[in-house]
Amino acid sequence: MAAHHLYHATPAVALLQRQLAPINNLFRCAARAMLKWARRQGIEVGIFCALHTYGRQLNQHPHIHVSVTRGGVYVKHGVWRSLFFKKKAVEEIWRGAVTRLLRDSYERVSPGTLPGRGHICDERQWRRYLKAQYGRHWKIHFAKKTRGAWHSVKYLGRYLKRPPVSASRLRHYAGGAVVHHYLDHRTGKHKRQTLSQEEMIGRYISHFPARHFKMVRCSGFLANRKRGTLLPKVYEALEMTVQEKPKRPGFAVLIKGFLGTDPYQCILCKGRLRFAGAVAGEHATKMLSDRLQQMAKKRWLRMPERDRCA
């Protein structure tokens, strides 16, 4: 199954920053731009979205990476049909959805309190500002399509659990200052940025998602509420066999894969260890109580020595 990967970014989205409710709806804006175009042709596609809130300099730069299938299930006849997205049409839907989202989020965003936006005093000026932003260049990057599931997994793997800055980018740390390098997309050159220890930690922490906030979401026939009914139709249309869910690896398999040693192999004779029995250990509260009694006994034994010294 071929997949198409997109990058959605716009200067107006940076105003959301830590506003979870509008950022939560940003997923819908990105998915809607693809679903609306596909559903006009009666096709249901599968979409995978990953949200990043940071830029190369650890600044606030919310953007979404979208991976969409280059085809979908034709709802009317249940067959698979190829689909090609037009960049201008998708960009128009994306711009309209984000502009409406920001227009309705005036009270939550409070643009007048943001740096460089002090001139926005009321909702009328806010709408005027969004109208000007609507006319600017909105970046939607269409990457080359990938062929096969393995290439898509490798591409998407780079955006799952990815930290704001990797350890390989850190160049110097001298007690109070941290130096890291980044690639400037405007100049195409590597630059270095020096931050204080407090500022570096503050920027890093600002990109931690809130508890239970999902940074990765699926839409279309990959959505949780549609997956059970539409995925079998996708397999049938593509003439694919459903693979069985792999069994959960046990303790020995995990230890052998991580440490390279078999925990059930004897270190002396290299023979196979067999389970003979188990001995239940003492309860944690009893062990703690015994430890406290030993400490108290040691203090009691040292008391005569202190009396003699006195």
C-alpha positions in Angstrom: 0.0 0.0 0.0 1.5 3.3 -1.1 1.4 6.3 1.3 1.8 10.0 0.9 3.4 12.1 3.7 2.6 15.8 4.3 3.9 18.5 6.5 1.4 21.1 7.7 2.8 24.4 9.0 1.7 28.0 9.1 2.8 31.1 11.0 -0.7 31.6 12.5 -0.6 28.2 14.2 2.4 29.3 16.3 -0.1 31.5 18.2 -1.7 28.4 19.8 1.5 27.6 21.8 0.3 25.7 25.0 -3.4 26.1 24.3 -4.4 22.4 24.4 -8.0 22.8 23.3 -7.2 24.5 20.0 -4.2 22.3 19.4 -6.5 19.3 20.0 -8.7 20.6 17.2 -5.7 21.1 15.0 -5.7 17.3 14.3 -9.2 17.6 12.9 -8.2 20.5 10.6 -5.3 18.5 9.2 -7.4 15.3 8.7 -10.3 17.2 7.4 -8.2 18.7 4.6 -7.5 15.2 3.3 -10.9 13.5 4.2 -12.9 16.2 2.5 -11.0 15.9 -0.8 -11.3 12.1 -0.7 -14.9 12.0 0.3 -15.9 14.2 -2.6 -14.9 11.3 -4.8 -16.6 8.7 -2.5 -13.4 7.3 -1.2 -12.5 6.6 2.4 -8.7 6.9 3.1 -6.5 6.1 6.1 -4.7 8.9 7.8 -2.0 8.9 10.5 -1.2 12.2 12.2 1.7 13.1 14.5 1.9 16.5 16.3 5.2 18.3 17.0 5.2 21.5 19.1 8.9 22.4 18.8 11.2 23.8 16.1 14.9 23.4 15.5 15.8 26.0 18.1 13.4 24.5 20.7 11.0 27.3 20.1 7.2 27.0 19.9 6.4 25.8 16.4 3.3 23.6 16.3 3.1 21.6 13.1 1.5 18.3 12.1 3.0 15.4 10.1 0.3 13.6 8.2 0.6 10.3 6.4 -2.3 9.3 4.1 -2.8 6.3 1.9 -2.6 6.9 -1.9 -6.0 5.3 -2.3 -8.9 4.1 -0.3 -12.1 2.1 -0.2 -14.7 3.1 -2.7 -17.7 3.2 -0.3 -20.3 2.5 -3.0 -18.9 -0.7 -4.4 -16.3 -1.7 -1.7 -13.3 -1.8 -4.1 -9.9 -0.1 -3.8 -9.3 3.0 -5.9 -6.2 5.1 -6.3 -6.3 8.7 -5.3 -4.2 11.7 -6.1 -4.3 14.8 -3.9 -4.1 18.3 -5.5 -1.9 20.5 -3.4 -3.8 23.7 -4.0 -7.1 22.2 -3.1 -5.8 20.7 0.1 -4.0 23.9 1.0 -7.3 25.9 0.5 -9.2 23.5 2.8 -6.4 23.6 5.4 -6.2 27.4 5.4 -9.9 27.7 5.9 -10.1 25.2 8.7 -7.2 26.7 10.7 -8.5 30.3 10.2 -12.0 29.3 11.5 -10.3 27.5 14.5 -8.3 30.6 15.4 -11.2 32.9 14.9 -13.3 31.0 17.3 -10.5 30.7 19.9 -10.0 34.4 20.6 -10.7 34.2 24.3 -8.5 31.1 24.8 -5.6 32.4 22.8 -5.7 36.0 24.1 -3.4 37.3 21.3 -2.9 40.7 22.9 -0.9 39.1 25.7 1.5 37.3 23.3 4.9 38.9 22.4 4.7 41.1 19.3 0.9 41.0 19.3 0.1 43.8 21.6 -1.7 45.8 18.9 -4.5 43.2 18.9 -6.9 44.7 21.5 -10.3 43.3 20.4 -11.9 40.6 18.4 -12.3 42.9 15.4 -8.5 43.5 15.1 -8.0 39.7 15.6 -10.2 39.0 12.6 -8.3 41.6 10.6 -5.0 40.0 11.6 -6.2 36.5 10.6 -7.4 37.8 7.2 -3.9 39.1 6.6 -2.4 35.8 7.7 -4.8 34.0 5.3 -3.2 35.8 2.4 0.4 34.8 3.4 2.2 31.6 2.3 1.1 28.5 4.1 3.6 25.7 3.9 2.2 22.3 3.0 5.0 20.0 1.9 4.0 16.9 -0.1 6.8 14.3 0.2 7.4 11.6 -2.3 5.1 8.6 -1.9 6.5 5.5 -0.3 6.0 2.1 -1.6 5.3 -0.7 0.8 4.6 -0.9 4.5 8.3 -1.1 5.5 9.2 2.3 4.0 6.1 3.9 5.7 7.0 2.4 9.0 10.6 3.7 8.8 9.3 7.2 7.9 6.7 7.3 10.7 9.2 5.8 13.2 11.2 9.0 13.1 8.2 11.0 14.5 7.2 8.6 17.3 8.7 9.3 20.7 11.1 11.8 19.1 12.6 14.2 21.7 12.8 17.9 21.1 16.6 17.8 20.9 18.7 14.7 20.7 21.9 14.1 22.6 24.0 14.1 19.4 23.1 17.8 18.8 24.6 18.9 22.2 28.0 20.3 21.6 29.2 21.8 24.8 28.2 22.2 28.5 30.2 24.3 30.8 28.2 24.3 34.1 25.9 27.2 33.2 25.6 27.3 29.4 24.5 24.7 26.9 25.5 24.8 23.2 23.6 22.8 20.6 23.6 22.9 16.8 20.7 22.9 14.4 20.0 23.1 10.7 18.5 26.4 9.6 16.1 25.7 6.8 16.2 29.3 5.5 19.9 29.3 4.9 20.5 25.6 4.6 23.5 25.9 7.0 24.2 24.4 10.5 24.2 27.0 13.3 24.9 26.9 17.0 22.7 28.2 19.8 23.9 29.0 23.3 21.3 28.8 26.1 21.6 29.0 29.8 20.9 25.9 31.9 17.6 27.2 33.2 16.4 28.4 29.8 17.4 25.1 28.1 15.4 23.1 30.7 12.5 25.5 30.5 12.2 25.2 26.7 12.6 21.4 26.9 9.8 21.1 29.6 7.5 23.4 27.7 7.1 20.7 25.0 6.0 18.0 27.3 2.4 17.1 26.5 -0.2 17.1 29.2 -1.3 13.9 30.8 -3.6 11.8 28.6 -3.0 14.1 25.6 -2.5 12.0 22.5 0.3 13.3 20.2 -0.5 10.6 17.6 -3.9 10.0 16.2 -5.6 8.2 13.3 -8.5 9.1 11.0 -10.4 7.6 8.1 -10.6 3.8 8.0 -7.8 3.7 10.6 -9.9 5.5 13.3 -10.9 3.4 16.3 -14.6 3.7 15.7 -14.3 2.7 12.0 -11.4 0.3 12.1 -13.5 -2.8 13.0 -15.9 -2.4 10.0 -13.7 -0.8 7.3 -10.4 -2.6 7.8 -11.8 -6.0 6.7 -13.1 -4.3 3.6 -9.7 -2.8 2.9 -8.1 -6.3 3.2 -10.7 -7.8 0.9 -10.3 -5.0 -1.7 -6.5 -5.3 -1.7 -6.7 -9.2 -1.5 -4.5 -9.2 1.6 -4.5 -11.9 4.2 -5.0 -10.7 7.8 -1.9 -11.4 9.8 -2.3 -12.9 13.3 -1.4 -10.7 16.2 2.1 -11.7 17.4 2.4 -13.3 20.8 3.7 -11.3 23.6 7.4 -12.2 24.2 8.2 -13.7 27.6 10.8 -12.8 30.1 13.6 -15.0 28.7 13.1 -13.7 25.1 13.3 -10.1 26.3 16.4 -10.6 28.4 18.1 -12.5 25.6 17.4 -9.8 23.1 18.5 -7.0 25.4 21.5 -8.5 27.2 22.4 -11.3 24.7 22.4 -13.9 27.4 20.0 -16.7 28.2 18.7 -16.4 31.8 17.8 -20.1 31.8 21.3 -21.3 30.9 23.7 -22.4 33.8 26.8 -20.2 34.0 28.9 -23.2 35.1 28.0 -26.2 33.0 26.1 -24.3 30.2 23.2 -26.7 30.8 19.5 -25.9 30.8 18.1 -24.7 34.1 14.9 -26.3 35.2 12.3 -24.8 37.6 12.4 -26.8 40.9 10.3 -24.6 43.2 9.8 -21.1 44.6 10.4 -19.7 48.1 8.3 -16.9 49.1 10.2 -13.9 50.5 9.4 -11.9 53.5 6.9 -9.1 53.3 8.2 -5.6 52.7 6.7 -4.2 55.9 8.4 -7.0 58.0 11.8 -6.4 56.3 11.4 -2.6 57.0 10.5 -3.3 60.6 13.5 -5.6 61.1 15.8 -3.0 59.6 14.5 -0.3 61.9 15.0 -2.5 64.9 18.6 -3.2 63.9 19.3 0.5 63.5 17.7 1.2 66.9 19.9 -1.6 68.5 23.1 -0.1 67.0 22.2 3.3 68.5 21.5 1.7 71.9 24.9 -0.1 71.8 26.7 3.2 71.0 25.2 5.1 73.9 27.5 3.7 76.7 30.6 4.8 74.5 29.3 8.4 74.4 28.7 8.3 78.2 32.3 7.3 78.8 33.6 10.0 76.6 31.6 12.6 78.5 
